[in-house]
Amino acid sequence: MPGIVTQLNPAKASGFALHPQRAGYEVLVHLVQQKNILCSGLADKPPPSNRDNQSNCWFHFDLAGFEFSYLDLKSLTFVIGETDELLDVVRVKRKPKQSDSTPLVVEDLMLDKRRAWITGATYLDAEEAGVSDADIIELFYIDLLGRHADPGGLANYLSHRRDGSKSLADIRRDLVESAEYAARRKEVAWAPGAIFSQPIVMRSSAAAIAEDSVLAQQAAQVAATSGDGAAAAAPSKVVTRLTPRRVAGALHKPETLEIALQVDSELFGAGWYEVEHLDDAPFRWMAEQSVIFNPQPDMHCTLVALKLGGVYGAHAPMLDCYFDTVAAEVRVEAQGEGFLVSIVPPDGKPQRYTCLRIESRASGCPEAENLGTDPRVLSLNLVGARIAYGPAAAVESRRPEAAADAV
């Protein structure tokens, strides 16, 4: 049993909650009415004095400010953020009137909020996967506050981590109990408190794959120094992670990996315009030059595959690409009405790099050419991308036809 609400009345709600996979993990409990989270709290309190079971996993909500009636209680649900588990509620009766003594059974009236994509993952999973403190704190900010960590806040928390004065659990608690979190409008569909709960994890062969988060500050710095006039990528609302495999009980980071980049990813740095949609399909235009940050700079890249919906100013892409400063080999293949661009390290030798630089020799401005009102300089129309990694000993790059299945 993940927990139970032992007390529920218009003034107060109390109970205990547990993570089904992580003993002792301090879960985040949401009080939900219809589709909105009214308030949240960590289940990290000691038990009431008359109870000695389920120690230090209790939560308490002060409901007086909501001015609930007993009838309102039927619309309330209690959800564990990390797991989407509904908490059972003890039977609560309305204060009887002289002419009415009918009990109101709350658990029979709870709304079903379950969503199949909740994974139950926690920040402890990120620690085990080797994610840095900076990236975990960044995930806390995005998940709980709906924004990237500000430089001052990030630096402050990293300082506390270095001197040992705050644990990651303390930092998470700070954000949960902050005025900013309390004031944020939170819909139950987003489930704050489950930093990896969004439907983002994809799998390829034996390994779970996804793009890693990168600090938005890095992309912003590149955008600020760019002279091409293109906007930096808007901060993505989805943060993704690498899910490591376990081999013989040990955590194992796969040697081969493919990462799919959504077109709204913050990995697309300077030179990429804002995401647009055509028939609900997302795409984005590139200016004359752009950068794509590498989500796994410590791994050896074997291929970057770009799926293009079209090219402005030419019949086919004409590109010069560089892994940092190393010139890459570029292969172009027609694919339906668009193109598949395969960018591989020279001589097919896997390459470590920080960012991929792309320069288009074909571009144009619709407004300047009297072909429209768009004043931007356009070149590539991007609809998808993937990055493949392999062991450093690999000497053969992937064939372009193999890349077609990867985008």
ABEGO torsion letter per residue (X at the ends): XAEBBABBBAABBBEBBBBAABBGBBBBBBBBBEABBABBBBBABBBBAABABGBGABBBBBAAAAGBBAAAAAABBBBBAAAGBBBBBBBBBBBBBAABABBBBAAAABBBABBAABAGBBAAAAAAAGBBAAAAAAAAAAAAAGBBBBAAAAAAAAAAAAAGABBAAAAAAAAAABAAAAABBBBAAAGBGBAAABBABBBBEABBBBBBBBBAAAAAAAAAABAAGBBBBBBBABBBBBBBBBBGGBBBBBABBBBBBBAABAABBBGBBBBBBBGGBBBBBBBABBBBBBABAABBBABBBBBBAEBBGBABBBBBBBBEABBBBBBBBBBEABBBBBBBBBGGBBBBBABBBBBBABBBBAAAAGAEABABBBABBBABBBBBBBBAABABBBBAAAAAAAX
